[in-house]
Amino acid sequence: MRKNKNVLVINLTRFGDLLQTQPVFTGYKKKGYDVALVCLENFAGATCLLRDVDHVFPLPGARLLALLDKSWPQALKELHLWARNIGDNLPISLVVNLTPSISARLLSRLFSGVKTSESGEPSRSVGFGLDELGFGYYSNNWAAFLQASSKARGCSPFNLVDIQVRAAELEPGDIVFKLKDPEPGTVKKCQQNLKGLAPEGAKGFIGFQLGASDDKRRWPVAHFVRLAELLWPKLKLSPVLFGAESEKGLADRFKQMSSGPYIDLIGQTDLVHLAGYLRQCKLLVTNDTGTMHLAAGLSVPIVAFFLATAQPWDTGPYLENSLCLEPKVSCHPCSFDQVCEHKFKCRKTIGPEVVFKAIESFLNSKCWPEILEPRVLAWKSIKESHFMGLEQLGDDVPDRVKWMHLQRYFYASFLDNRLCLSPDRKFFPGSEFGQKLIEDIVRINSLLELLVQQARVLQQSRVKTLQHKFMQTWQRLGQLFEKNKYFSVLGLLWTYQSQEAGKNLDAFVRLCSNYSTLLTSMLNFFSVDRGT
């Protein structure tokens, strides 16, 4: 009997991002592979929640870093022994690296050069890798975009799950994000525990994830308290507080302000029991966290807040009919290095009364209502054209939202190497916004055309003065991209791809032509009816 081929997936990211790799494991399992995973040792506990993973190899990152301080040869020796142990026991046909860091690329290089015992052929590498000279490369456009979007979170129009599936070179088809269900015994234990802690008269539970990876991305504790005070007397739903040990201070603040019943489980659950408790909740109210992604993978209904640097287009829950809430303020989402001059007013913009009315309507009808609060931007997550998308629950569509829709359309065509046709004109932005985009595209495209001309001259003659001018133009184009808030993701993508294509002038000219085609398609769309 023929043995299954083995695929080794490398993902050296945090809890939430690791969970979101689930569709990649499922995709390769459906293709007939046995699936192995390399993840960071401190997040290996999350792998018990993953389906379709046959082998898990935790990377002892902390130990290797400590050894580097003492003796880099010893650290290198230990890494090779660790990798050899995997290779000796698991013939690898394919390496899929979804982490763009140098360390992950080195691991990919280490495993992809090994010949499999069955075929005698070197294993193939997908995603992020290193070539024979030590330069980084991308096996496809989506892998390059994955790195660009990780650097410019808040500006990417694609959900991380969708990008990872395409970067792994899987057919998107009907992507399903479904994690492993907790064992029946675990579910029963969590059910009994909540029943014993429930206040008298409780008709159910609603999860509260108070914390976030950064305080500025956290809905205020006082708002959670007020929401709890609305939920209990009107719906008899008892809040259950979830969070890590480090977030116990938030539970203390909740306790000081709360006058109603609640159950505090912060710091008291491992990941398996967290999944079991989430299963008992009618829905989860959460910030943009790993707990949110866990709930999405368990099909638990979600109300999620996206504040400061967070926005739901890229990090939103991969679960249809989730409610995503953003503050409708001009500075949202902000960049990671931006200093807030508004005392984080975005955190307090979404009021608990608005959230309660939405939850009440959903629990009665399983549908989210229109939210016409002028300071709130509300979304329902939907699947469209093999992507997780967002449908606005309101009537005022800001230009930024229209621009995100347009980017999704144009960039998907560009990354898939297919013709950019004209998108739906319902996303046509306002005249001032559109005119600014036209001006920016014209400036970028003119530099691209100059760069192509200089590259073609260099193909005929490698004169140093021409090489210097060529590099100056390339740097000017990069700076123009970098300073432009509307094209920051595309600018990062250009930087990565042009650095790689720059090894060969023919490839560089083709890349410039592809970008020019993309920008020209966008320019034609925005120029209609503007007399441009």
Buried (B, 14 or more C-beta within 10 A) or exposed (E): EEEEBBBBBBBBBBBBBBBBBBBBBBBBBEBEBBBBBBBBBBBBBBBBBBBBBBBBBBBBBEEBEEBBEEEEEEBEEBBEEBBEEBBEEBBBBBBBBBBBBEBBBBBBBBBBEBEBEEEEEEBBBBBBBBEEEEEBBBBBBBBBBBBBBBBBBBBBBBBBBBBBBBBBBBEBEEBEBBBBBBEEEBBEBBBEBBEEBBEEEBEBBBBBBBBBBBEBBBBBBBBBBBBBBBBBEEBBBBBBBBBBEEBBEBBEBBEEBBEBBBBBBBBBBEBBBBBBBBBBBBBBBBBBBBBBBBBBBBBBBBBBBBBBBBBBBBBBBBBBBBBBBBBBBEBBBBBEEEEEEEEBBBBBBBBBEBBBBBBBBBBEEEEBBEBEBEBBBBBBBEEEEBBBBBEBBBEEBBBBBBBBBBBBBBBBBBBEEEEBEEBEEEBBBEEEBBBBBBEBBEEBBEBBEBBBBBBBBBEEEEEEEBEEBBEEBBEEBBEBBEEBEBBBBBBBBBBBBBBBBBEEBEBBBEBBEBBBBBBBBBBEBBBEEEEE
